[in-house]
Amino acid sequence: MRNPKWHRDEIILALDLYLDPYRGPIDSKSTNVIALSEILNQLPIFSDKPDATKFRNPNGVSLKLSNFLAIDPTHSGKGMQSYSKLDKEVFEEYSKDRRKLRQIANQIKSLVTNEIVVSKLQEIEEDENIEFDSVQEGQVLYRYHKYRERNKKINTAKKNLVLKTTGKLLCEVCSFDFEAKYGEIGKGFIECHHIKPLYENENVTETRLEDLALVCSNCHRMLHRKISYLSIDDLKKMLTQ
C-alpha cells in the first residue's frame, strides 16, 4: 500500500528547506535532506504508515523538494512536474514571506523534538480542521494551540480574574452568559480561547492570562474554523453586521 499524501506541515517544512540559502544539493544523500526526513518521521500526524521503510525517506524528501523547482518562477529549469495542488498553494502562501515560514517551521521542529509535548499532541482528538488539514500553519501548531487552551490551572485563574472584575463570565464575542441561560448547571462554565497567532506562540512556555479570551462554545468553534486569521474583534464585527 502507498503511504499517505503529504500534509501541510510536511510541505511547510520542505519549503523552508528548499528556500534556505544554505540548503545544499537536492539529493537523497544531502545532510539537510536526511535531517528533514528524520523530522518528518517524528510528526504526530500519521498513525498509519503502510510502507514505514519508505515513509518520507531521503529519496522521497528530495523528490518533494524537486517539485518546488517546477513551481518556483526564479528557477530556469523544469523540475518535477508531479507537484500537488497543496504544494503550489503553500509555495504561493509563504515564498514571499520567508520570515513567517521560518518561524512556523522552527516552531514545528521545536515541538516535535519534545517527546512530552508530542505525547500530549497525540491525545488531542480530531476535528474538521485536523481531518481536512485546513489550518494555514499546519496540524502540529493547531494541536498545540488546543492543548494549551486546556490548561485547567490557567483557565481557572482567568475565570476567577474576570469574575472578580466583572462578576460575570460573558462570552467576549457575543456576551452569552451560561449561568443566566441554564441556571446553576451553567454557573462557572465558559471556554477559553488562546488569542495569540499560532506561529507566534513561544515554544512550550506557560500561557499567560492575557493570552486567553473567554468565549461561548459556538463562538469558539467559529474562531477555530478560521484560526489563522479570525480574531475576537473580527468575529464581533461579523455578528454586528
Secondary structure, DSSP 8 states (H G I E B T S, - for coil): -------HHHHHHHHHHHT-TT---SSTT-HHHHHHHHHHTT-TT-S--TTTTTTT-HHHHHHHHHHHHHH-TT--S---S---HHHHHHHHHHTT-HHHHHHHHHHHHHHHT-HHHHHHHTTS---HHHHTT--TT-HHHHHHHHHHHT-HHHHHHHHHHHHHHHSS-B-TTT--BHHHHHGGGGTT--EEEE-S-GGGS-TT----GGGEEEE-HHHHHHHHHTTTT--HHHHHHHHH-
